[in-house]
């Protein structure tokens, strides 16, 4: 549900409870890993211990992006169901065409 989650971030950002800036890169080589997305902590080069220690860094083409890490699942579910069950509003343009 990536599209729905991005719309929730725009309309009701407080649903998301954790986020971080990270470097992201997408593999575009024509092999079995095509489309894989790789992430690095923003400060990956400063890590001296733990899982990030000694890892390869992001490629020069990787971008610094805002990554949503967690959300309030109950609030997201309520928000999503509310949006999907609201009556559909017709745009003024569609109403004019119907009356023409």
Biopython code that builds the backbone (N, CA, C, O; Angstrom):
import numpy as np
from Bio.PDB.StructureBuilder import StructureBuilder

atoms = [
    (1, "UNK", "N", (0.807, -1.192, 0.000)),
    (1, "UNK", "CA", (0.000, 0.000, 0.000)),
    (1, "UNK", "C", (0.859, 1.270, 0.000)),
    (1, "UNK", "O", (0.544, 2.217, 0.721)),
    (2, "UNK", "N", (1.918, 1.309, -0.778)),
    (2, "UNK", "CA", (2.776, 2.496, -0.735)),
    (2, "UNK", "C", (2.067, 3.772, -1.169)),
    (2, "UNK", "O", (2.304, 4.825, -0.577)),
    (3, "UNK", "N", (1.205, 3.715, -2.184)),
    (3, "UNK", "CA", (0.521, 4.924, -2.638)),
    (3, "UNK", "C", (-0.413, 5.461, -1.555)),
    (3, "UNK", "O", (-0.453, 6.665, -1.302)),
    (4, "UNK", "N", (-1.162, 4.565, -0.919)),
    (4, "UNK", "CA", (-2.095, 4.971, 0.126)),
    (4, "UNK", "C", (-1.353, 5.563, 1.322)),
    (4, "UNK", "O", (-1.815, 6.520, 1.943)),
    (5, "UNK", "N", (-0.193, 4.978, 1.635)),
    (5, "UNK", "CA", (0.584, 5.484, 2.766)),
    (5, "UNK", "C", (1.168, 6.858, 2.452)),
    (5, "UNK", "O", (1.257, 7.699, 3.347)),
    (6, "UNK", "N", (1.567, 7.106, 1.211)),
    (6, "UNK", "CA", (2.091, 8.422, 0.855)),
    (6, "UNK", "C", (0.987, 9.475, 0.921)),
    (6, "UNK", "O", (1.230, 10.602, 1.351)),
    (7, "UNK", "N", (-0.220, 9.114, 0.501)),
    (7, "UNK", "CA", (-1.336, 10.062, 0.611)),
    (7, "UNK", "C", (-1.642, 10.341, 2.074)),
    (7, "UNK", "O", (-1.934, 11.481, 2.434)),
    (8, "UNK", "N", (-1.581, 9.323, 2.923)),
    (8, "UNK", "CA", (-1.804, 9.537, 4.356)),
    (8, "UNK", "C", (-0.741, 10.471, 4.912)),
    (8, "UNK", "O", (-1.049, 11.318, 5.751)),
    (9, "UNK", "N", (0.496, 10.338, 4.469)),
    (9, "UNK", "CA", (1.579, 11.212, 4.933)),
    (9, "UNK", "C", (1.301, 12.656, 4.548)),
    (9, "UNK", "O", (1.619, 13.571, 5.307)),
    (10, "UNK", "N", (0.717, 12.869, 3.388)),
    (10, "UNK", "CA", (0.415, 14.226, 2.931)),
    (10, "UNK", "C", (-0.792, 14.800, 3.681)),
    (10, "UNK", "O", (-0.765, 15.949, 4.123)),
    (11, "UNK", "N", (-1.846, 13.995, 3.822)),
    (11, "UNK", "CA", (-3.095, 14.472, 4.422)),
    (11, "UNK", "C", (-3.052, 14.491, 5.946)),
    (11, "UNK", "O", (-3.521, 15.443, 6.570)),
    (12, "UNK", "N", (-2.494, 13.449, 6.544)),
    (12, "UNK", "CA", (-2.497, 13.300, 8.007)),
    (12, "UNK", "C", (-1.151, 12.761, 8.484)),
    (12, "UNK", "O", (-1.067, 11.602, 8.889)),
    (13, "UNK", "N", (-0.086, 13.584, 8.444)),
    (13, "UNK", "CA", (1.259, 13.099, 8.752)),
    (13, "UNK", "C", (1.433, 12.579, 10.176)),
    (13, "UNK", "O", (2.362, 11.814, 10.433)),
    (14, "UNK", "N", (0.573, 12.970, 11.100)),
    (14, "UNK", "CA", (0.724, 12.512, 12.485)),
    (14, "UNK", "C", (0.451, 11.012, 12.639)),
    (14, "UNK", "O", (0.722, 10.447, 13.699)),
    (15, "UNK", "N", (-0.076, 10.364, 11.609)),
    (15, "UNK", "CA", (-0.281, 8.904, 11.643)),
    (15, "UNK", "C", (1.066, 8.184, 11.739)),
    (15, "UNK", "O", (1.157, 7.101, 12.316)),
    (16, "UNK", "N", (2.097, 8.786, 11.174)),
    (16, "UNK", "CA", (3.421, 8.162, 11.174)),
    (16, "UNK", "C", (4.171, 8.560, 12.436)),
    (16, "UNK", "O", (4.257, 9.740, 12.777)),
    (17, "UNK", "N", (4.710, 7.568, 13.119)),
    (17, "UNK", "CA", (5.296, 7.784, 14.445)),
    (17, "UNK", "C", (6.823, 7.771, 14.448)),
    (17, "UNK", "O", (7.436, 8.114, 15.459)),
    (18, "UNK", "N", (7.436, 7.388, 13.350)),
    (18, "UNK", "CA", (8.890, 7.344, 13.303)),
    (18, "UNK", "C", (9.352, 7.510, 11.862)),
    (18, "UNK", "O", (8.773, 6.937, 10.939)),
    (19, "UNK", "N", (10.399, 8.302, 11.687)),
    (19, "UNK", "CA", (10.969, 8.522, 10.357)),
    (19, "UNK", "C", (12.441, 8.878, 10.516)),
    (19, "UNK", "O", (12.890, 9.262, 11.596)),
    (20, "UNK", "N", (13.177, 8.744, 9.428)),
    (20, "UNK", "CA", (14.602, 9.074, 9.459)),
    (20, "UNK", "C", (15.057, 9.463, 8.062)),
    (20, "UNK", "O", (14.485, 9.024, 7.064)),
    (21, "UNK", "N", (16.096, 10.293, 8.003)),
    (21, "UNK", "CA", (16.732, 10.582, 6.733)),
    (21, "UNK", "C", (17.734, 9.465, 6.463)),
    (21, "UNK", "O", (18.553, 9.127, 7.317)),
    (22, "UNK", "N", (17.655, 8.902, 5.272)),
    (22, "UNK", "CA", (18.540, 7.807, 4.891)),
    (22, "UNK", "C", (18.929, 7.987, 3.431)),
    (22, "UNK", "O", (18.227, 8.640, 2.659)),
    (23, "UNK", "N", (20.052, 7.401, 3.072)),
    (23, "UNK", "CA", (20.421, 7.319, 1.667)),
    (23, "UNK", "C", (19.708, 6.119, 1.064)),
    (23, "UNK", "O", (19.657, 5.052, 1.676)),
    (24, "UNK", "N", (19.161, 6.288, -0.129)),
    (24, "UNK", "CA", (18.466, 5.198, -0.807)),
    (24, "UNK", "C", (18.977, 5.085, -2.234)),
    (24, "UNK", "O", (19.290, 6.080, -2.887)),
    (25, "UNK", "N", (19.052, 3.846, -2.695)),
    (25, "UNK", "CA", (19.477, 3.579, -4.065)),
    (25, "UNK", "C", (18.663, 2.399, -4.573)),
    (25, "UNK", "O", (18.328, 1.497, -3.805)),
    (26, "UNK", "N", (18.347, 2.398, -5.850)),
    (26, "UNK", "CA", (17.592, 1.312, -6.475)),
    (26, "UNK", "C", (18.490, 0.660, -7.513)),
    (26, "UNK", "O", (19.050, 1.337, -8.376)),
    (27, "UNK", "N", (18.623, -0.659, -7.426)),
    (27, "UNK", "CA", (19.460, -1.393, -8.380)),
    (27, "UNK", "C", (18.761, -1.466, -9.733)),
    (27, "UNK", "O", (17.593, -1.844, -9.825)),
    (28, "UNK", "N", (19.488, -1.100, -10.771)),
    (28, "UNK", "CA", (18.912, -1.112, -12.111)),
    (28, "UNK", "C", (19.678, -2.029, -13.056)),
    (28, "UNK", "O", (19.440, -2.013, -14.264)),
    (29, "UNK", "N", (20.601, -2.832, -12.512)),
    (29, "UNK", "CA", (21.302, -3.809, -13.341)),
    (29, "UNK", "C", (20.319, -4.874, -13.800)),
    (29, "UNK", "O", (19.400, -5.238, -13.065)),
    (30, "UNK", "N", (20.511, -5.368, -15.005)),
    (30, "UNK", "CA", (19.600, -6.372, -15.563)),
    (30, "UNK", "C", (19.994, -7.753, -15.056)),
    (30, "UNK", "O", (20.565, -8.557, -15.793)),
    (31, "UNK", "N", (19.681, -8.021, -13.782)),
    (31, "UNK", "CA", (19.961, -9.333, -13.202)),
    (31, "UNK", "C", (18.859, -9.668, -12.188)),
    (31, "UNK", "O", (17.818, -9.012, -12.174)),
    (32, "UNK", "N", (19.070, -10.641, -11.376)),
    (32, "UNK", "CA", (18.059, -11.082, -10.430)),
    (32, "UNK", "C", (17.758, -10.090, -9.322)),
    (32, "UNK", "O", (16.817, -10.295, -8.556)),
    (33, "UNK", "N", (18.540, -9.012, -9.217)),
    (33, "UNK", "CA", (18.317, -8.022, -8.159)),
    (33, "UNK", "C", (17.718, -6.725, -8.692)),
    (33, "UNK", "O", (17.647, -5.731, -7.970)),
    (34, "UNK", "N", (17.289, -6.733, -9.943)),
    (34, "UNK", "CA", (16.710, -5.538, -10.547)),
    (34, "UNK", "C", (15.547, -5.033, -9.689)),
    (34, "UNK", "O", (14.645, -5.799, -9.350)),
    (35, "UNK", "N", (15.571, -3.765, -9.345)),
    (35, "UNK", "CA", (14.496, -3.163, -8.558)),
    (35, "UNK", "C", (14.705, -3.220, -7.057)),
    (35, "UNK", "O", (13.944, -2.603, -6.312)),
    (36, "UNK", "N", (15.727, -3.951, -6.586)),
    (36, "UNK", "CA", (15.997, -3.989, -5.143)),
    (36, "UNK", "C", (16.332, -2.577, -4.664)),
    (36, "UNK", "O", (17.024, -1.824, -5.350)),
    (37, "UNK", "N", (15.836, -2.234, -3.489)),
    (37, "UNK", "CA", (16.102, -0.926, -2.894)),
    (37, "UNK", "C", (17.038, -1.099, -1.717)),
    (37, "UNK", "O", (16.809, -1.934, -0.842)),
    (38, "UNK", "N", (18.096, -0.303, -1.701)),
    (38, "UNK", "CA", (19.095, -0.374, -0.635)),
    (38, "UNK", "C", (19.046, 0.915, 0.178)),
    (38, "UNK", "O", (18.851, 2.000, -0.370)),
    (39, "UNK", "N", (19.225, 0.783, 1.501)),
    (39, "UNK", "CA", (19.193, 1.946, 2.389)),
    (39, "UNK", "C", (20.449, 1.984, 3.247)),
    (39, "UNK", "O", (20.986, 0.944, 3.628)),
    (40, "UNK", "N", (20.915, 3.205, 3.550)),
    (40, "UNK", "CA", (22.029, 3.430, 4.464)),
    (40, "UNK", "C", (21.624, 4.525, 5.437)),
    (40, "UNK", "O", (20.951, 5.482, 5.053)),
    (41, "UNK", "N", (22.026, 4.391, 6.683)),
    (41, "UNK", "CA", (21.806, 5.464, 7.658)),
    (41, "UNK", "C", (22.408, 6.750, 7.125)),
    (41, "UNK", "O", (23.401, 6.723, 6.398)),
    (42, "UNK", "N", (21.813, 7.870, 7.482)),
    (42, "UNK", "CA", (22.339, 9.167, 7.041)),
    (42, "UNK", "C", (23.802, 9.320, 7.447)),
    (42, "UNK", "O", (24.608, 9.849, 6.682)),
    (43, "UNK", "N", (24.142, 8.867, 8.629)),
    (43, "UNK", "CA", (25.504, 8.990, 9.142)),
    (43, "UNK", "C", (26.243, 7.647, 9.087)),
    (43, "UNK", "O", (26.977, 7.310, 10.015)),
    (44, "UNK", "N", (26.059, 6.895, 8.029)),
    (44, "UNK", "CA", (26.627, 5.548, 7.919)),
    (44, "UNK", "C", (28.137, 5.553, 8.096)),
    (44, "UNK", "O", (28.697, 4.615, 8.664)),
    (45, "UNK", "N", (28.798, 6.595, 7.616)),
    (45, "UNK", "CA", (30.267, 6.642, 7.668)),
    (45, "UNK", "C", (30.799, 6.878, 9.080)),
    (45, "UNK", "O", (31.987, 6.665, 9.324)),
    (46, "UNK", "N", (29.947, 7.313, 10.018)),
    (46, "UNK", "CA", (30.367, 7.568, 11.390)),
    (46, "UNK", "C", (30.198, 6.344, 12.294)),
    (46, "UNK", "O", (30.640, 6.359, 13.442)),
    (47, "UNK", "N", (29.568, 5.299, 11.789)),
    (47, "UNK", "CA", (29.306, 4.107, 12.603)),
    (47, "UNK", "C", (30.602, 3.352, 12.864)),
    (47, "UNK", "O", (31.356, 3.057, 11.936)),
    (48, "UNK", "N", (30.856, 3.040, 14.136)),
    (48, "UNK", "CA", (32.076, 2.302, 14.482)),
    (48, "UNK", "C", (31.769, 0.917, 15.022)),
    (48, "UNK", "O", (32.667, 0.078, 15.098)),
    (49, "UNK", "N", (30.539, 0.656, 15.394)),
    (49, "UNK", "CA", (30.157, -0.653, 15.909)),
    (49, "UNK", "C", (28.739, -0.971, 15.494)),
    (49, "UNK", "O", (28.040, -0.120, 14.943)),
    (50, "UNK", "N", (28.318, -2.179, 15.752)),
    (50, "UNK", "CA", (26.960, -2.582, 15.415)),
    (50, "UNK", "C", (26.829, -3.038, 13.980)),
    (50, "UNK", "O", (27.829, -3.251, 13.294)),
    (51, "UNK", "N", (25.588, -3.190, 13.523)),
    (51, "UNK", "CA", (25.362, -3.778, 12.199)),
    (51, "UNK", "C", (25.864, -2.930, 11.035)),
    (51, "UNK", "O", (26.101, -3.463, 9.951)),
    (52, "UNK", "N", (26.033, -1.613, 11.235)),
    (52, "UNK", "CA", (26.475, -0.759, 10.131)),
    (52, "UNK", "C", (27.994, -0.678, 10.018)),
    (52, "UNK", "O", (28.509, -0.128, 9.044)),
    (53, "UNK", "N", (28.710, -1.210, 10.988)),
    (53, "UNK", "CA", (30.173, -1.108, 10.981)),
    (53, "UNK", "C", (30.755, -1.834, 9.771)),
    (53, "UNK", "O", (30.425, -2.991, 9.509)),
    (54, "UNK", "N", (31.611, -1.150, 9.050)),
    (54, "UNK", "CA", (32.302, -1.757, 7.925)),
    (54, "UNK", "C", (31.470, -1.952, 6.680)),
    (54, "UNK", "O", (31.938, -2.570, 5.724)),
    (55, "UNK", "N", (30.266, -1.450, 6.659)),
    (55, "UNK", "CA", (29.437, -1.652, 5.470)),
    (55, "UNK", "C", (29.908, -0.767, 4.332)),
    (55, "UNK", "O", (30.498, 0.290, 4.555)),
    (56, "UNK", "N", (29.646, -1.201, 3.123)),
    (56, "UNK", "CA", (29.928, -0.367, 1.966)),
    (56, "UNK", "C", (28.988, 0.821, 2.006)),
    (56, "UNK", "O", (27.865, 0.722, 2.499)),
    (57, "UNK", "N", (29.446, 1.923, 1.493)),
    (57, "UNK", "CA", (28.618, 3.119, 1.492)),
    (57, "UNK", "C", (27.685, 3.157, 0.298)),
    (57, "UNK", "O", (27.749, 2.307, -0.591)),
    (58, "UNK", "N", (26.824, 4.149, 0.293)),
    (58, "UNK", "CA", (25.901, 4.300, -0.836)),
    (58, "UNK", "C", (26.655, 4.675, -2.108)),
    (58, "UNK", "O", (27.746, 5.242, -2.049)),
    (59, "UNK", "N", (26.073, 4.358, -3.237)),
    (59, "UNK", "CA", (26.680, 4.739, -4.510)),
    (59, "UNK", "C", (26.591, 6.253, -4.669)),
    (59, "UNK", "O", (25.787, 6.899, -3.997)),
    (60, "UNK", "N", (27.405, 6.820, -5.549)),
    (60, "UNK", "CA", (27.337, 8.281, -5.759)),
    (60, "UNK", "C", (25.956, 8.750, -6.218)),
    (60, "UNK", "O", (25.599, 9.912, -6.020)),
    (61, "UNK", "N", (25.183, 7.860, -6.827)),
    (61, "UNK", "CA", (23.853, 8.234, -7.298)),
    (61, "UNK", "C", (22.759, 8.117, -6.257)),
    (61, "UNK", "O", (21.618, 8.497, -6.521)),
    (62, "UNK", "N", (23.081, 7.601, -5.080)),
    (62, "UNK", "CA", (22.074, 7.457, -4.031)),
    (62, "UNK", "C", (21.657, 8.830, -3.529)),
    (62, "UNK", "O", (22.473, 9.747, -3.430)),
    (63, "UNK", "N", (20.388, 8.955, -3.218)),
    (63, "UNK", "CA", (19.874, 10.231, -2.736)),
    (63, "UNK", "C", (19.517, 10.168, -1.264)),
    (63, "UNK", "O", (19.175, 9.106, -0.745)),
    (64, "UNK", "N", (19.597, 11.308, -0.594)),
    (64, "UNK", "CA", (19.177, 11.410, 0.799)),
    (64, "UNK", "C", (17.670, 11.624, 0.796)),
    (64, "UNK", "O", (17.184, 12.620, 0.261)),
    (65, "UNK", "N", (16.925, 10.687, 1.396)),
    (65, "UNK", "CA", (15.467, 10.727, 1.378)),
    (65, "UNK", "C", (14.911, 10.605, 2.794)),
    (65, "UNK", "O", (15.610, 10.188, 3.717)),
    (66, "UNK", "N", (13.659, 10.971, 2.945)),
    (66, "UNK", "CA", (12.935, 10.889, 4.209)),
    (66, "UNK", "C", (12.184, 9.558, 4.206)),
    (66, "UNK", "O", (11.273, 9.366, 3.400)),
    (67, "UNK", "N", (12.555, 8.641, 5.097)),
    (67, "UNK", "CA", (11.983, 7.296, 5.114)),
    (67, "UNK", "C", (11.052, 7.152, 6.310)),
    (67, "UNK", "O", (11.454, 7.397, 7.448)),
    (68, "UNK", "N", (9.810, 6.755, 6.054)),
    (68, "UNK", "CA", (8.846, 6.505, 7.121)),
    (68, "UNK", "C", (9.106, 5.118, 7.682)),
    (68, "UNK", "O", (9.120, 4.138, 6.937)),
    (69, "UNK", "N", (9.311, 5.029, 8.985)),
    (69, "UNK", "CA", (9.714, 3.767, 9.601)),
    (69, "UNK", "C", (8.598, 3.071, 10.368)),
    (69, "UNK", "O", (8.606, 1.845, 10.477)),
    (70, "UNK", "N", (7.642, 3.820, 10.899)),
    (70, "UNK", "CA", (6.584, 3.205, 11.697)),
    (70, "UNK", "C", (5.344, 4.080, 11.644)),
    (70, "UNK", "O", (5.420, 5.277, 11.368)),
    (71, "UNK", "N", (4.196, 3.461, 11.913)),
    (71, "UNK", "CA", (2.945, 4.189, 11.908)),
    (71, "UNK", "C", (2.010, 3.632, 12.960)),
    (71, "UNK", "O", (2.176, 2.510, 13.438)),
    (72, "UNK", "N", (1.023, 4.443, 13.310)),
    (72, "UNK", "CA", (-0.035, 4.000, 14.209)),
    (72, "UNK", "C", (-1.016, 3.221, 13.337)),
    (72, "UNK", "O", (-1.807, 3.816, 12.605)),
    (73, "UNK", "N", (-0.965, 1.901, 13.413)),
    (73, "UNK", "CA", (-1.753, 1.049, 12.517)),
    (73, "UNK", "C", (-3.254, 1.254, 12.677)),
    (73, "UNK", "O", (-3.990, 1.250, 11.690)),
    (74, "UNK", "N", (-3.711, 1.433, 13.909)),
    (74, "UNK", "CA", (-5.144, 1.645, 14.131)),
    (74, "UNK", "C", (-5.611, 2.952, 13.498)),
    (74, "UNK", "O", (-6.661, 2.991, 12.857)),
    (75, "UNK", "N", (-4.844, 4.011, 13.674)),
    (75, "UNK", "CA", (-5.221, 5.298, 13.065)),
    (75, "UNK", "C", (-5.180, 5.231, 11.553)),
    (75, "UNK", "O", (-6.042, 5.800, 10.883)),
    (76, "UNK", "N", (-4.181, 4.538, 11.001)),
    (76, "UNK", "CA", (-4.107, 4.407, 9.544)),
    (76, "UNK", "C", (-5.312, 3.632, 9.019)),
    (76, "UNK", "O", (-5.919, 4.032, 8.026)),
    (77, "UNK", "N", (-5.661, 2.534, 9.672)),
    (77, "UNK", "CA", (-6.813, 1.732, 9.255)),
    (77, "UNK", "C", (-8.087, 2.567, 9.287)),
    (77, "UNK", "O", (-8.868, 2.534, 8.336)),
    (78, "UNK", "N", (-8.310, 3.314, 10.366)),
    (78, "UNK", "CA", (-9.508, 4.161, 10.470)),
    (78, "UNK", "C", (-9.515, 5.232, 9.372)),
    (78, "UNK", "O", (-10.544, 5.472, 8.739)),
    (79, "UNK", "N", (-8.379, 5.860, 9.155)),
    (79, "UNK", "CA", (-8.246, 6.892, 8.127)),
    (79, "UNK", "C", (-8.550, 6.306, 6.742)),
    (79, "UNK", "O", (-9.317, 6.885, 5.972)),
    (80, "UNK", "N", (-7.957, 5.178, 6.441)),
    (80, "UNK", "CA", (-8.119, 4.530, 5.144)),
    (80, "UNK", "C", (-9.573, 4.126, 4.900)),
    (80, "UNK", "O", (-10.124, 4.395, 3.833)),
    (81, "UNK", "N", (-10.191, 3.481, 5.885)),
    (81, "UNK", "CA", (-11.589, 3.050, 5.740)),
    (81, "UNK", "C", (-12.507, 4.256, 5.598)),
    (81, "UNK", "O", (-13.442, 4.238, 4.796)),
    (82, "UNK", "N", (-12.244, 5.308, 6.377)),
    (82, "UNK", "CA", (-13.060, 6.522, 6.268)),
    (82, "UNK", "C", (-12.999, 7.089, 4.857)),
    (82, "UNK", "O", (-14.034, 7.436, 4.287)),
    (83, "UNK", "N", (-11.807, 7.188, 4.290)),
    (83, "UNK", "CA", (-11.683, 7.742, 2.941)),
    (83, "UNK", "C", (-12.362, 6.865, 1.890)),
    (83, "UNK", "O", (-12.949, 7.378, 0.937)),
    (84, "UNK", "N", (-12.285, 5.554, 2.061)),
    (84, "UNK", "CA", (-12.874, 4.657, 1.064)),
    (84, "UNK", "C", (-14.394, 4.547, 1.161)),
    (84, "UNK", "O", (-15.044, 4.135, 0.200)),
    (85, "UNK", "N", (-14.958, 4.903, 2.286)),
    (85, "UNK", "CA", (-16.402, 4.752, 2.464)),
    (85, "UNK", "C", (-17.155, 6.072, 2.384)),
    (85, "UNK", "O", (-18.380, 6.080, 2.499)),
    (86, "UNK", "N", (-16.466, 7.177, 2.191)),
    (86, "UNK", "CA", (-17.136, 8.474, 2.022)),
    (86, "UNK", "C", (-17.885, 8.493, 0.700)),
    (86, "UNK", "O", (-17.459, 7.857, -0.264)),
    (87, "UNK", "N", (-19.003, 9.223, 0.645)),
    (87, "UNK", "CA", (-19.694, 9.377, -0.643)),
    (87, "UNK", "C", (-18.787, 10.096, -1.637)),
    (87, "UNK", "O", (-17.992, 10.958, -1.261)),
    (88, "UNK", "N", (-18.913, 9.739, -2.880)),
    (88, "UNK", "CA", (-18.108, 10.355, -3.932)),
    (88, "UNK", "C", (-18.715, 11.704, -4.275)),
    (88, "UNK", "O", (-19.906, 11.811, -4.570)),
    (89, "UNK", "N", (-17.871, 12.739, -4.229)),
    (89, "UNK", "CA", (-18.329, 14.078, -4.611)),
    (89, "UNK", "C", (-18.056, 14.274, -6.087)),
    (89, "UNK", "O", (-16.983, 13.924, -6.578)),
    (90, "UNK", "N", (-19.021, 14.829, -6.795)),
    (90, "UNK", "CA", (-18.812, 15.129, -8.203)),
    (90, "UNK", "C", (-18.206, 16.511, -8.330)),
    (90, "UNK", "O", (-18.581, 17.441, -7.617)),
    (91, "UNK", "N", (-17.264, 16.627, -9.250)),
    (91, "UNK", "CA", (-16.638, 17.917, -9.475)),
    (91, "UNK", "C", (-17.654, 18.834, -10.178)),
    (91, "UNK", "O", (-18.569, 18.343, -10.839)),
    (92, "UNK", "N", (-17.502, 20.142, -10.041)),
    (92, "UNK", "CA", (-18.395, 21.064, -10.746)),
    (92, "UNK", "C", (-18.377, 20.829, -12.255)),
    (92, "UNK", "O", (-19.408, 20.980, -12.911)),
    (93, "UNK", "N", (-17.230, 20.466, -12.813)),
    (93, "UNK", "CA", (-17.126, 20.202, -14.246)),
    (93, "UNK", "C", (-18.003, 19.015, -14.636)),
    (93, "UNK", "O", (-18.707, 19.068, -15.645)),
    (94, "UNK", "N", (-17.963, 17.940, -13.840)),
    (94, "UNK", "CA", (-18.769, 16.761, -14.137)),
    (94, "UNK", "C", (-20.260, 17.091, -13.982)),
    (94, "UNK", "O", (-21.081, 16.604, -14.759)),
    (95, "UNK", "N", (-20.614, 17.903, -12.997)),
    (95, "UNK", "CA", (-22.019, 18.268, -12.798)),
    (95, "UNK", "C", (-22.526, 19.100, -13.988)),
    (95, "UNK", "O", (-23.668, 18.937, -14.417)),
    (96, "UNK", "N", (-21.672, 19.994, -14.520)),
    (96, "UNK", "CA", (-22.063, 20.807, -15.672)),
    (96, "UNK", "C", (-22.277, 19.948, -16.905)),
    (96, "UNK", "O", (-23.208, 20.190, -17.673)),
    (97, "UNK", "N", (-21.426, 18.948, -17.107)),
    (97, "UNK", "CA", (-21.552, 18.063, -18.274)),
    (97, "UNK", "C", (-22.814, 17.226, -18.165)),
    (97, "UNK", "O", (-23.474, 16.971, -19.173)),
    (98, "UNK", "N", (-23.164, 16.790, -16.943)),
    (98, "UNK", "CA", (-24.367, 15.979, -16.751)),
    (98, "UNK", "C", (-25.629, 16.773, -17.038)),
    (98, "UNK", "O", (-26.616, 16.221, -17.524)),
    (99, "UNK", "N", (-25.602, 18.072, -16.738)),
    (99, "UNK", "CA", (-26.780, 18.897, -16.940)),
    (99, "UNK", "C", (-26.883, 19.457, -18.339)),
    (99, "UNK", "O", (-27.904, 20.048, -18.691)),
    (100, "UNK", "N", (-25.853, 19.287, -19.145)),
    (100, "UNK", "CA", (-25.830, 19.869, -20.491)),
    (100, "UNK", "C", (-26.636, 19.071, -21.467)),
    (100, "UNK", "O", (-26.716, 19.430, -22.641)),
]
sb = StructureBuilder()
sb.init_structure("model")
sb.init_model(0)
sb.init_chain("A")
sb.init_seg("    ")
for serial, (resi, resn, name, xyz) in enumerate(atoms, 1):
    if name == "N":
        sb.init_residue(resn, " ", resi, " ")
    sb.init_atom(name, np.array(xyz, "f"), 0.0, 1.0, " ", f" {name:<3s}", serial, name[0])
structure = sb.get_structure()
